[in-house]
Amino acid sequence: MIDDDGSVQTKASFLAVVGSGDLTHDAMNLDADAVRIYADTAIVSGIARSSGAYKGQRFSTRERSTDVFVKQGGRWRCVFTQLTALPP
């Protein structure tokens, strides 16, 4: 995952921060404006909005999101996310 500040997070680091309780979400929404499917790969883009807390500090974000999904064993799995911060 490439976060809206340009930092790169691995799956392990993201799951670790969620598992520790340092990152919690009240809401996560995606207004998808494009979905493209190419065999067992899909690209989804849209405006993502989320709110929650990180290490006790409240946050609310509005970002352009692009996700890449791969179909494995009959299930779609997200394999890449790119977030770009949008002005309020």
VMD Tcl script that draws the C-alpha trace (Angstrom):
set ca {
  {0.00 0.00 0.00}
  {1.22 3.47 -0.84}
  {-0.29 5.87 1.69}
  {-1.44 9.40 0.92}
  {1.86 10.82 2.24}
  {3.91 8.65 -0.14}
  {5.00 6.13 2.48}
  {4.94 2.44 1.65}
  {3.29 -0.08 3.96}
  {3.58 -3.82 3.60}
  {0.66 -6.09 4.34}
  {2.46 -7.25 7.50}
  {3.04 -3.71 8.79}
  {-0.56 -2.65 8.09}
  {-2.00 -5.73 9.81}
  {0.38 -5.22 12.76}
  {-0.82 -1.64 13.38}
  {-4.46 -2.73 13.11}
  {-3.85 -5.76 15.33}
  {-2.15 -3.63 17.98}
  {-5.22 -1.41 18.26}
  {-3.18 1.68 17.34}
  {-5.35 2.12 14.21}
  {-9.13 1.90 14.44}
  {-11.79 2.92 11.95}
  {-15.32 4.17 12.58}
  {-16.12 4.27 8.88}
  {-14.54 3.36 5.55}
  {-16.42 4.16 2.35}
  {-15.49 4.06 -1.33}
  {-17.46 5.84 -4.03}
  {-16.13 3.81 -6.97}
  {-16.21 5.67 -10.26}
  {-14.36 3.09 -12.35}
  {-14.14 -0.68 -12.24}
  {-12.18 -2.47 -14.94}
  {-11.85 -6.25 -15.07}
  {-9.16 -8.01 -17.09}
  {-9.60 -11.79 -16.69}
  {-8.56 -12.48 -13.07}
  {-7.41 -8.92 -12.34}
  {-9.58 -5.91 -11.49}
  {-8.73 -2.24 -11.02}
  {-11.09 -0.16 -8.88}
  {-10.74 3.60 -8.48}
  {-12.80 6.18 -6.67}
  {-13.02 8.56 -3.73}
  {-12.32 6.92 -0.36}
  {-13.47 8.45 2.90}
  {-12.50 7.11 6.30}
  {-12.54 8.18 9.92}
  {-11.14 6.73 13.09}
  {-8.16 7.10 15.38}
  {-4.43 6.48 15.09}
  {-2.58 6.20 18.41}
  {-5.43 8.05 20.10}
  {-5.53 10.92 17.58}
  {-8.78 11.30 15.64}
  {-8.59 11.51 11.84}
  {-10.88 11.94 8.88}
  {-9.60 11.46 5.34}
  {-10.77 12.03 1.79}
  {-8.51 10.38 -0.77}
  {-8.36 9.26 -4.37}
  {-7.98 5.48 -4.17}
  {-6.84 2.94 -6.73}
  {-6.97 -0.74 -5.77}
  {-5.78 -3.77 -7.73}
  {-7.54 -7.06 -7.05}
  {-6.56 -10.56 -8.20}
  {-8.99 -13.47 -8.26}
  {-7.43 -16.44 -6.44}
  {-9.29 -19.61 -5.55}
  {-12.60 -18.01 -6.52}
  {-12.08 -14.99 -4.21}
  {-11.04 -11.45 -5.04}
  {-8.02 -10.30 -2.99}
  {-6.64 -6.79 -2.85}
  {-2.95 -6.91 -3.78}
  {-2.18 -3.19 -4.11}
  {-3.62 0.14 -2.95}
  {-2.52 3.66 -3.89}
  {-3.98 6.60 -1.94}
  {-3.66 10.28 -2.83}
  {-4.88 12.95 -0.39}
  {-7.56 15.28 -1.71}
  {-8.24 18.81 -0.48}
  {-11.13 19.10 2.02}
}
mol new
graphics top color blue
foreach p $ca { graphics top sphere $p radius 0.5 }
foreach p [lrange $ca 0 end-1] q [lrange $ca 1 end] { graphics top cylinder $p $q radius 0.2 }
display resetview
